[in-house]
């Protein structure tokens, strides 16, 4: 399930590759934070910044961009254990990767039957080459909850434990769990009791999004619960929720006790947020390119255009002609601040050719530059 590198531009300006910074670099003096990430099983992450799984978004094309800009790991969009256990073709396509680009490869599963999850775990490890398998106990989508998956399993902690135990017994690869504090806020943070039990069942790491399932994505994530969980379990805890920029990521990393942070929606159209996190972490002197400013690097509008084109080419190679339909929203991630963005999006949505979509985008950027109508921060 490997994907070869497509032709196309590389990021303009300096940017770290997926293996930068070197884990042997000294601890940055300005943050006091270690530049390397946690060990999940036998896999030591090279920094503490991870791309979160997002349904319909974190396909290989997007994951590889985030890895190229410095993410230590990028989790796949969640895949159905039932479908994988029966080797469903469409679900297997979610496991597209390239070991030369994505290592470790982490696949997230959802399911509610121990035997089925065990079989699916073996499929993703033995056939798809997954290095880490994650169980979703956090998804708040109504369709997922109504079928008893994702966050609904927090209503049945004993079943959740059996699921983790079955997965851990099915493979030697580390099994991790993504969860929320509990199903409903009025029930209190049951994760503080469940967390240690999940570890005893075989979980090698826990990711906590600080909202209750019933809150979906409203309100504010409670990072104090991340801190409490980190103090209560002997495995790495990864914090998630409301990380909108690099300074927020570093602040949570410094004050929560989490050994890594997971970045989701803030990376849409901004895979370079991982580059910014690494810069802010305090890469050693001499690691910057000549002439690079000491502040957070942000790509110019032409550089964002090149990034959008590269994303489109990656996606076209991965899914073929159907890429044009997915690009109708993806391309706008990169240019939402561009003058006339609404009209541009309408024009892009009418096209069924990737080349034509990119032509429209390139023309809009060129016109904005010519007329000096650049978005703020460009």
C-alpha positions in Angstrom: 0.0 0.0 0.0 2.9 2.3 -0.9 2.6 5.4 -2.9 5.5 6.7 -5.0 6.5 10.4 -5.0 4.6 12.4 -7.6 6.2 15.1 -9.7 5.6 18.6 -8.5 7.2 21.5 -6.6 8.7 21.2 -3.2 8.0 23.8 -0.5 9.5 27.2 -1.2 11.8 28.5 1.5 13.5 26.4 4.2 11.5 23.8 5.9 12.3 20.8 8.0 11.9 17.3 6.6 10.1 14.6 8.5 13.3 13.7 10.4 14.2 17.2 11.5 15.2 18.1 14.2 17.8 15.5 15.1 16.8 13.8 18.4 20.4 14.1 19.5 20.1 17.9 19.5 20.5 19.5 23.0 17.5 20.5 25.0 16.6 24.1 23.9 17.4 26.6 26.6 14.5 28.9 25.9 11.7 26.5 26.5 13.1 23.8 28.8 11.3 21.2 26.7 13.0 18.2 25.2 13.2 18.2 21.4 12.3 14.5 21.2 8.9 13.1 21.7 7.7 10.1 23.7 8.4 6.5 23.2 5.3 4.5 22.1 6.3 0.9 22.5 9.6 0.7 20.7 8.9 3.8 18.6 10.6 6.9 19.8 8.9 10.0 18.2 11.4 12.5 17.0 9.5 15.5 18.4 6.3 16.0 20.4 4.0 17.2 17.6 1.4 14.8 16.1 -1.2 15.2 13.4 -4.6 14.2 14.7 -6.8 11.7 12.9 -9.7 13.5 11.1 -12.3 11.7 9.1 -12.1 12.4 5.4 -9.1 14.6 5.9 -6.0 12.7 7.1 -5.5 10.6 4.0 -1.9 9.9 3.0 -1.6 13.0 0.8 -2.3 15.3 3.7 -0.4 13.2 6.2 2.8 13.3 4.1 2.6 17.1 3.8 2.5 17.4 7.6 5.3 15.0 8.0 7.4 16.9 5.5 6.9 20.0 7.6 8.0 18.3 10.7 5.1 16.3 12.3 6.6 13.4 14.3 3.6 11.2 13.4 0.4 11.5 11.5 -2.6 9.3 12.5 -4.8 7.9 9.7 -8.4 8.8 9.5 -10.4 6.2 11.5 -11.1 2.9 9.7 -13.9 0.5 10.3 -12.8 -2.7 12.1 -15.7 -4.6 10.6 -14.8 -3.6 7.1 -11.1 -4.4 7.6 -11.8 -7.7 9.2 -13.6 -8.6 5.9 -10.9 -6.8 3.8 -13.3 -4.2 2.4 -11.6 -2.6 -0.6 -12.6 1.0 0.1 -11.4 0.8 3.7 -8.1 -0.8 2.8 -7.5 2.2 0.5 -7.5 4.3 3.7 -4.3 2.5 4.6 -2.3 3.8 1.7 1.2 4.8 2.9 4.9 4.9 1.9 7.3 3.5 4.6 10.0 5.8 3.3 7.9 8.8 4.1 5.7 7.6 7.0 7.4 5.9 9.9 6.0 5.1 12.3 2.7 4.5 10.6 -0.3 4.8 12.9 -3.7 3.5 12.0 -6.8 4.4 14.0 -9.6 1.9 14.2 -13.2 2.1 15.4 -15.3 -0.9 16.5 -17.2 -2.4 19.3 -16.6 -6.2 19.1 -13.4 -7.6 20.6 -12.9 -10.4 18.1 -13.5 -8.2 15.1 -11.1 -5.5 16.4 -8.5 -8.2 17.0 -8.8 -9.4 13.4 -8.7 -5.9 12.1 -5.6 -5.2 14.2 -3.8 -8.1 12.6 -4.8 -6.9 9.1 -3.5 -3.4 9.6 -0.2 -4.6 11.2 0.5 -7.7 9.1 -0.8 -6.6 5.7 -0.8 -2.8 5.8 2.4 -2.4 7.8 1.0 -0.4 10.7 3.6 0.3 13.4 1.0 1.5 15.9 -2.7 0.8 16.2 -5.0 3.4 17.8 -8.5 2.7 19.1 -11.1 5.5 18.9 -13.1 6.1 22.1 -13.6 9.8 21.4 -15.5 10.5 18.1 -18.6 12.5 18.9 -20.2 12.3 15.4 -23.9 11.4 15.8 -23.7 8.6 13.2 -20.8 7.0 15.1 -22.5 7.4 18.5 -25.8 6.0 17.3 -24.1 2.8 16.2 -22.4 2.4 19.6 -18.8 3.3 18.4 -16.4 6.0 19.3 -17.3 8.1 22.3 -20.4 6.0 23.0 -18.0 3.3 24.3 -17.2 5.5 27.3 -20.7 4.6 28.5 -19.5 1.0 28.7 -16.0 1.1 30.2 -15.8 -2.7 30.7 -16.4 -3.3 27.0 -13.8 -0.6 26.2 -11.3 -2.5 28.3 -12.1 -5.8 26.6 -11.5 -4.1 23.2 -8.1 -2.9 24.2 -7.1 -6.2 25.7 -8.2 -8.1 22.5 -6.2 -5.7 20.3 -3.1 -5.9 22.5 -3.2 -9.7 22.5 -3.6 -9.8 18.7 -0.3 -8.0 17.9 3.1 -7.2 19.2 2.7 -3.6 17.8 1.8 -1.0 20.5 -1.9 -0.3 20.9 -2.9 3.2 21.9 -6.3 4.8 22.8 -7.8 8.2 22.0 -10.6 9.2 24.4 -12.4 12.0 26.1 -12.9 12.7 29.8 -16.3 11.0 29.7 -19.6 11.0 27.8 -21.4 13.8 29.6 -19.9 16.5 31.8 -22.5 16.0 34.5 -21.1 12.5 35.0 -17.6 13.7 35.8 -14.2 12.8 34.4 -14.4 9.0 34.4 -11.2 9.0 32.4 -9.2 9.4 35.6 -10.3 5.9 36.7 -10.5 4.4 33.3 -7.0 5.5 32.2 -5.0 3.3 34.5 -7.3 0.4 33.7 -6.7 0.9 29.9 -3.0 0.8 30.5 -3.4 -2.5 32.5 -5.4 -3.9 29.6 -2.5 -3.2 27.2 -2.6 0.5 26.1 0.9 1.8 25.4 -0.2 5.5 25.3 -3.3 7.5 25.8 -4.5 10.6 23.9 -7.0 12.8 25.7 -9.1 15.4 24.0 -10.3 17.7 26.9 -14.0 17.9 25.9 -16.7 15.5 27.0 -18.3 13.6 24.1 -21.6 15.4 24.6 -19.8 18.7 24.1 -18.6 17.7 20.6 -16.4 20.6 19.6 -18.2 23.3 21.6 -16.9 25.1 24.7 -13.3 24.9 25.7 -11.1 21.8 26.1 -10.1 21.2 29.8 -6.4 20.7 29.8 -6.3 20.3 33.6 -7.7 16.8 33.0 -4.8 16.1 30.6 -2.5 17.0 33.5 -4.3 14.8 35.9 -4.3 11.8 33.5 -0.6 12.3 32.8 0.1 12.1 36.6 -2.0 8.9 37.0 -0.6 6.6 34.3 2.9 5.3 33.6 2.6 5.6 29.8 2.8 8.7 27.6 -0.2 11.0 27.5 -0.9 13.1 24.4 -3.0 16.2 24.8 -5.5 17.4 22.3 -8.0 20.2 21.9 -8.0 23.9 21.0 -4.5 24.0 19.6 -4.9 26.7 17.0 -1.3 27.9 16.6 2.2 27.1 17.5 2.4 29.2 20.7 -0.7 27.4 22.1 0.9 24.0 21.3 4.1 24.9 23.1 2.1 26.4 26.1 0.1 23.2 26.6 3.2 21.1 26.1 5.0 23.1 28.8 2.2 23.2 31.4 0.0 20.2 31.0 2.5 17.4 31.7 1.6 15.7 28.4 4.5 14.3 26.5 3.2 15.3 23.1 0.3 17.3 21.7 -2.0 16.5 18.8 -2.9 19.1 16.2 -6.0 18.7 14.1 -8.1 21.3 12.4 -5.4 24.0 12.8 -3.3 22.1 10.3 -5.8 22.3 7.4 -4.2 24.4 4.8 -1.4 25.0 7.3 0.8 21.8 7.4 3.6 24.3 8.1 2.2 24.7 11.6 4.5 21.8 12.6 7.5 23.7 11.2 6.4 26.7 13.4 6.1 24.5 16.4 9.6 23.2 15.9 11.0 26.7 15.4 9.3 27.8 18.6 10.6 24.8 20.5 14.0 26.4 20.0 16.0 24.5 17.4 19.8 24.8 18.1 21.8 27.7 16.7 23.0 27.0 13.2 19.9 24.9 12.3 18.3 27.8 10.5 19.0 28.6 6.9 21.1 31.7 6.0 19.0 34.9 6.2 16.0 33.2 7.9 14.3 35.4 10.4 14.3 34.4 14.0 10.5 34.6 14.3 8.0 32.0 13.3 8.2 31.3 9.6 5.0 31.8 7.6 4.9 31.1 3.9 4.2 33.9 1.4 1.1 33.7 -0.9 3.2 32.3 -3.8 4.7 29.7 -1.4 1.2 28.7 -0.2 0.2 28.4 -3.9 3.1 26.0 -4.4 2.0 24.1 -1.3 -1.6 23.8 -2.6 -0.4 22.6 -5.9 1.8 19.9 -4.3 -1.2 18.8 -2.1 -3.3 18.5 -5.3 -0.7 16.5 -7.1 -0.3 14.1 -4.1 -4.0 13.6 -3.9 -4.4 13.1 -7.7 -1.7 10.4 -7.5 -3.5 8.8 -4.6 -7.1 8.8 -5.7 -6.9 9.5 -9.5 -9.4 11.7 -11.4 -11.8 11.9 -8.4 -9.3 14.2 -6.7 -10.9 17.2 -8.3 -14.0 16.7 -6.2 -12.1 16.6 -2.9 -10.0 19.6 -4.0 -13.1 21.8 -4.1 -12.7 22.4 -0.4 -9.0 21.5 0.1 -7.7 24.2 -2.3 -9.6 26.9 -0.4 -7.8 25.9 2.8 -4.7 27.6 1.4 -6.3 30.7 0.0 -9.3 31.5 2.2 -7.9 35.0 2.9 -7.4 35.7 -0.8 -9.5 38.6 -2.1 -12.5 37.1 -4.1 -12.1 33.8 -2.4 -15.8 33.0 -2.5 -16.0 33.6 -6.3 -12.8 31.5 -6.8 -14.3 28.7 -4.8 -17.4 28.7 -6.9 -15.4 28.6 -10.0 -13.2 25.7 -8.7 -16.3 23.8 -7.7 -17.6 23.9 -11.3 -14.4 22.2 -12.7 -13.9 18.5 -13.0 -10.2 18.7 -13.9 -7.4 19.1 -11.4 -5.3 20.9 -13.9 -8.1 23.4 -14.6 -8.7 23.9 -10.9 -5.0 24.7 -10.3 -5.0 27.0 -13.3 -7.8 29.0 -11.8 -6.0 29.1 -8.5 -2.7 30.2 -10.0 -4.5 33.0 -12.0 -6.2 34.3 -8.8 -2.9 34.4 -6.9 -1.1 36.1 -9.8 -3.9 38.7 -10.1 -3.8 39.4 -6.3 0.0 39.9 -6.4 -0.3 42.2 -9.5 -2.9 44.3 -7.9 -1.1 44.3 -4.6 -4.3 42.8 -2.9 -2.5 40.4 -0.6 -4.0 38.9 2.5 -2.8 40.0 5.9 0.4 38.3 7.0 1.6 37.6 3.4 
